């Protein structure tokens, strides 16, 4: 009898995400075991407990998922997990804090597809303005876009200091050139929108970030992607089901939360299946999510 497929799911938060647990089980894991309030220092011991309980062949049916709410923390946990491996006792690890890596990957991939299909161009050198900049999805989408050749700016809503720190940390860690800006006032947000080729709206659920009046002067604007599914939309004129739909009063097209969510769902499912089917351990983060999301969005 084959050993059950077990996924150990760790989070620094009080609870593991039920969404991610459902996704893992639906993708093919037999058991998803949550561990909450996990610190970076706990990861090494948890990984070694997991890897030494099965034979080198049996360990292939074991994996680890890293959740939480902070991208850098999740990546640090993954680094710690890698250091705990003792070949041939190794397991696959997948980091997706708050679903941010797969959501951001889906948003950027959908925007890239819209640029190609609607404007016959790509992301390279495009001015990408990311609203909701201190949030985990905004952060991840800005890093992904910049890594793919865009000139992204992370926009804060409570002064420049927090987004400045995020940009500096990202640039040092990922060797990119991510910019930052203060979008606290409506005037600042409108000025930044005016300079954009692409806009990503990744603010809190149910919060309007941009109006049509703020978009109208943006003559170079081509794509607006909004991950907010809770009314009102993050960007006025972008519906949740929009997928390359023209935005009234602009030259741009909109991509809504459900269109992005469809690619996100398939991306997360696909990465779980990659772990299950892998003959050798894999370590999956936003880069792997973006690679798969581009295939799914095209």
C-alpha positions in Angstrom: 0.0 0.0 0.0 1.3 3.5 -1.0 2.1 5.8 1.9 -0.3 8.8 2.2 0.7 12.1 0.7 1.3 14.4 3.6 1.7 18.2 3.5 2.9 19.9 6.6 1.6 23.5 6.5 3.4 26.1 8.6 2.4 29.7 9.4 3.6 32.4 11.8 0.0 33.4 12.2 -2.6 32.2 14.7 -4.3 30.0 12.0 -3.3 28.3 8.8 -5.4 29.5 5.9 -8.4 27.2 5.2 -8.2 28.3 1.6 -4.7 26.9 1.2 -5.6 23.7 3.1 -8.6 23.1 0.8 -6.4 23.8 -2.3 -3.8 21.4 -1.1 -6.3 18.6 -0.5 -8.1 19.2 -3.8 -4.8 19.1 -5.6 -4.1 15.6 -4.4 -2.6 15.6 -0.9 -4.2 13.0 1.4 -3.5 15.0 4.6 -2.8 18.6 5.3 -1.5 19.2 8.8 -1.4 22.8 10.1 1.2 24.3 12.4 0.5 27.8 13.7 2.6 30.5 15.5 5.7 29.1 13.9 8.8 31.2 14.1 11.8 31.1 11.7 13.8 29.4 14.4 11.2 26.6 14.6 11.5 25.7 10.9 14.7 23.8 11.1 13.4 21.4 13.7 10.0 20.9 12.1 11.7 20.0 8.7 14.0 17.5 10.3 11.2 15.9 12.2 9.4 15.5 8.9 12.3 14.2 6.8 13.6 11.5 9.1 10.2 9.8 9.7 10.2 8.2 6.2 12.6 6.3 3.9 14.2 8.2 1.1 11.5 6.8 -1.2 8.7 7.5 1.2 9.9 11.1 1.7 8.8 11.9 -1.9 5.2 11.8 -0.6 5.9 14.5 2.0 5.9 18.2 1.5 5.9 21.5 3.3 3.9 24.7 2.6 4.8 28.1 4.1 2.0 30.6 4.6 1.7 33.8 6.7 1.2 37.4 5.7 4.8 38.6 4.9 6.7 37.8 1.7 10.2 38.3 3.1 9.4 36.2 6.2 8.1 33.4 4.1 11.2 33.4 1.9 13.4 33.4 5.0 11.5 30.4 6.3 12.1 28.6 3.0 15.8 29.3 3.2 15.8 27.9 6.7 13.9 24.8 5.4 16.5 24.2 2.7 19.3 24.3 5.3 17.6 21.6 7.3 17.6 19.0 4.5 20.0 16.1 4.7 20.2 14.4 1.3 18.7 12.0 0.4 16.3 13.0 3.1 14.7 16.0 1.4 11.2 17.3 0.8 9.6 19.8 -1.5 8.7 23.2 -0.1 6.2 25.8 -1.5 5.9 29.3 -0.1 2.8 31.4 -0.9 2.1 33.8 2.1 -1.5 35.0 2.0 -1.7 33.6 -1.5 0.3 36.6 -2.5 2.8 34.9 -4.7 0.2 33.1 -6.9 -2.1 36.1 -6.9 0.6 38.5 -7.9 1.9 36.1 -10.5 -1.5 35.8 -12.0 -2.1 39.5 -12.0 1.2 40.3 -13.8 0.8 37.4 -16.2 -2.8 38.6 -17.1 -1.5 42.1 -17.7 1.4 40.8 -19.8 -1.1 38.8 -22.0 -3.3 41.9 -22.4 -0.4 44.0 -23.4 0.5 41.5 -26.1 -3.0 40.8 -27.4 -4.4 44.3 -27.2 -1.3 46.5 -27.8 1.2 44.2 -29.4 3.9 44.9 -26.8 5.3 43.5 -23.7 6.3 44.4 -20.1 9.9 45.5 -20.9 10.5 49.1 -19.9 6.8 49.7 -19.2 6.1 52.1 -16.3 4.1 49.9 -13.8 2.5 51.7 -10.9 1.5 49.5 -8.0 -1.1 50.8 -5.5 -1.4 49.2 -2.1 2.3 49.1 -1.9 2.8 47.9 1.6 0.5 44.9 1.1 1.9 41.5 0.3 0.3 41.2 -3.1 1.4 44.6 -4.2 4.9 43.9 -3.0 5.1 40.6 -4.8 3.6 41.9 -8.1 6.1 44.9 -8.1 9.0 42.5 -7.7 7.7 40.1 -10.4 7.1 42.9 -12.9 10.5 44.5 -12.2 12.2 41.1 -12.6 10.5 40.8 -16.0 11.9 44.1 -17.2 9.3 46.6 -16.2 10.0 49.9 -14.4 7.8 49.4 -11.4 7.0 51.9 -8.6 5.6 50.7 -5.3 3.0 53.3 -4.0 2.4 53.7 -0.3 -0.7 55.3 1.3 0.7 56.5 4.6 3.8 58.4 3.6 6.9 57.2 1.8 8.9 55.6 4.7 7.4 52.1 4.7 7.4 51.6 0.9 11.0 53.1 0.8 12.1 50.3 3.2 10.3 47.7 1.2 11.9 48.9 -2.1 15.4 49.0 -0.5 15.0 45.5 0.9 13.7 44.1 -2.4 16.4 45.7 -4.4 19.1 44.3 -2.2 17.6 40.8 -2.0 16.5 40.3 -5.6 19.0 42.5 -7.4 16.4 44.6 -9.1 15.7 48.3 -9.3 12.2 48.8 -7.8 11.1 52.4 -7.2 8.8 53.8 -4.6 6.5 56.8 -4.1 4.0 58.3 -1.7 0.4 58.1 -2.7 -1.2 59.4 0.5 -3.3 62.1 -1.2 -5.7 61.9 -4.1 -3.5 64.4 -6.0 -0.4 62.2 -5.5 -2.3 59.1 -6.7 -3.6 60.9 -9.8 -0.1 62.3 -10.7 1.4 58.8 -10.5 -1.5 57.3 -12.6 -0.8 59.9 -15.2 2.7 58.5 -15.8 1.7 54.9 -16.0 1.6 52.4 -18.8 0.2 49.7 -16.5 -1.5 50.0 -13.1 -1.8 47.2 -10.5 -4.4 47.9 -7.8 -3.8 45.6 -4.8 -5.3 47.6 -1.9 -7.6 46.4 0.9 -10.8 44.7 0.0 -13.7 47.1 -0.6 -11.6 50.2 -0.9 -11.7 52.4 -4.0 -8.1 53.4 -4.9 -8.6 55.2 -8.2 -11.5 56.9 -10.0 -12.1 57.3 -13.7 -11.4 61.0 -13.3 -7.9 60.1 -12.1 -7.3 57.7 -15.0 -8.6 59.9 -17.8 -5.5 62.1 -18.2 -3.2 59.0 -18.4 -2.7 59.0 -22.2 -0.1 56.2 -22.2 -2.1 53.9 -19.9 -2.8 50.5 -21.5 -3.7 48.0 -18.8 -5.3 48.3 -15.3 -5.5 45.1 -13.2 -7.5 45.1 -9.9 -7.4 42.2 -7.5 -10.2 43.5 -5.2 -13.4 41.4 -5.5 -15.3 43.2 -2.8 -17.5 46.2 -3.9 -16.6 48.9 -4.6 -13.9 47.9 -7.0 -10.4 49.1 -6.4 -10.4 51.0 -9.7 -13.6 52.6 -11.0 -14.6 51.2 -14.3 -13.0 47.8 -13.8 -15.5 45.0 -13.2 -14.6 41.8 -11.4 -15.2 39.7 -14.6 -13.3 42.0 -17.0 -10.6 40.4 -19.0 -9.1 42.9 -21.4 -12.3 45.0 -21.4 -12.1 48.6 -22.5 -12.3 51.1 -19.6 -14.7 54.0 -20.2 -13.0 57.3 -21.0 -9.5 55.9 -21.4 -7.4 54.1 -24.0 -6.8 51.2 -21.5 -8.3 47.8 -20.8 -9.2 46.4 -17.5 -8.6 43.0 -15.8 -10.8 42.2 -12.8 -10.4 40.2 -9.7 -12.3 37.1 -10.9 -10.3 36.9 -14.1 -7.1 37.2 -12.1 -8.5 34.7 -9.6 -9.1 32.1 -12.2 -5.4 32.1 -13.2 -4.3 32.3 -9.5 -6.4 29.2 -8.6 -5.0 27.2 -11.5 -1.4 28.4 -10.6 -1.7 27.3 -6.9 -3.2 24.0 -7.9 -0.5 23.4 -10.5 2.3 24.1 -8.0 0.8 21.7 -5.5 0.6 19.1 -8.2 4.2 19.8 -9.2 5.3 19.0 -5.6 3.2 15.8 -5.6 4.6 14.6 -8.9 8.2 15.7 -8.4 10.9 12.9 -8.4 13.4 15.3 -6.9 12.6 18.0 -4.3 11.4 21.3 -5.6 11.4 24.7 -3.9 8.6 26.9 -5.2 8.1 30.6 -4.7 6.9 33.6 -6.7 9.3 33.0 -9.6 7.8 29.5 -10.2 4.3 30.9 -9.8 4.9 33.5 -12.4 6.4 31.0 -14.9 3.3 28.8 -14.6 0.9 31.7 -14.5 2.2 33.0 -17.9 1.5 29.7 -19.5 -2.0 29.6 -18.0 -2.8 33.3 -19.0 -1.7 33.0 -22.6 
